[in-house]
Every structure is written in structure tokens, then in C-alpha cells.
């Protein structure tokens, strides 16, 4: 069963253009188990749908950190 989780960008590097959104989407979709990535520039939000048997929130957060985005986890839903 898939889960969804939201991350809010809290660091100095912010989402500000379509290029930022594409960069995040490409990086996360390379991670096995991630099914959907949505971003919101206005809310500085990254919403990820993933398969918890393959990847966890900590791994997703770490991947975002690798590409330069400091985030906090907002919660998860099923």
C-alpha cells in the first residue's frame, strides 16, 4: 500500500522556478519506490507518494538534502 508524505522546505535554498521543480522530481523519481512527486512553489512544499516497503521518509529526506534542500517532514497519510 502506498503512502504520501509532505516535506516543507526550511533551508535557504527555496523553490522558485519550474527548473527547481523538475530537478526535485527527477532526483526523487530515480529512487526505487517513489511513485509520484508534486511540488508547490507558493507553499514551498514537496508531496511524495511512495511504496514504504521500498523506501522510507528518512531516505526521501536524505535525497532532498543531497540535492541541496533542507526540509522538515509534515506528516504521512495512507
C-alpha positions as CSV (number, residue, x, y, z in Angstrom):
1,X,0.0,0.0,0.0
2,X,1.4,3.4,-0.9
3,X,1.8,6.3,1.5
4,X,2.0,10.0,0.9
5,X,4.2,12.5,2.9
6,X,4.7,16.2,2.6
7,X,8.0,18.0,3.1
8,X,8.3,21.7,3.7
9,X,11.4,23.5,2.6
10,X,13.0,25.3,5.5
11,X,16.6,25.9,4.4
12,X,18.0,28.9,2.4
13,X,17.6,27.2,-1.0
14,X,14.0,27.6,-2.0
15,X,11.7,26.5,-4.8
16,X,11.5,29.5,-7.2
17,X,11.0,28.2,-10.7
18,X,10.0,25.3,-12.9
19,X,13.6,24.2,-13.2
20,X,13.7,23.7,-9.4
21,X,10.6,21.6,-9.6
22,X,12.0,19.5,-12.4
23,X,15.3,19.0,-10.5
24,X,13.5,17.7,-7.4
25,X,11.1,15.5,-9.5
26,X,13.9,13.9,-11.5
27,X,16.1,13.2,-8.4
28,X,13.3,11.6,-6.4
29,X,11.9,9.5,-9.2
30,X,15.2,7.8,-9.5
31,X,14.8,6.4,-6.0
32,X,13.1,3.0,-6.1
33,X,9.7,3.0,-4.6
34,X,8.8,6.6,-5.2
35,X,5.7,6.8,-7.4
36,X,4.7,10.4,-7.5
37,X,6.2,13.8,-6.8
38,X,4.4,17.1,-6.6
39,X,5.8,20.5,-5.7
40,X,4.3,23.8,-4.8
41,X,6.4,27.0,-5.2
42,X,3.9,29.2,-3.4
43,X,3.8,26.8,-0.3
44,X,7.4,25.6,-0.5
45,X,6.0,22.1,-0.3
46,X,7.1,18.8,-1.8
47,X,4.5,16.0,-1.7
48,X,5.7,12.5,-2.3
49,X,3.8,9.2,-2.8
50,X,5.9,6.2,-2.2
51,X,5.9,2.4,-1.5
52,X,7.0,2.0,2.1
53,X,8.3,-1.5,1.5
54,X,10.9,0.0,-0.8
55,X,11.8,3.4,0.6
56,X,11.2,5.3,3.8
57,X,10.6,9.0,4.7
58,X,14.2,9.3,6.1
59,X,15.6,8.2,2.7
60,X,13.5,10.6,0.8
61,X,14.5,13.4,3.2
62,X,18.2,12.5,2.8
63,X,17.9,12.5,-1.0
64,X,16.4,16.0,-0.9
65,X,19.3,17.0,1.3
66,X,21.8,15.6,-1.2
67,X,20.4,17.9,-3.9
68,X,20.5,21.0,-1.6
69,X,17.1,21.2,0.0
70,X,16.7,21.3,3.8
71,X,13.3,20.1,4.6
72,X,11.0,19.1,7.5
73,X,8.6,16.3,7.4
74,X,5.0,17.4,7.8
75,X,3.3,14.0,8.3
76,X,2.1,11.0,6.4
77,X,-1.2,9.6,5.2
78,X,-2.2,6.3,3.8
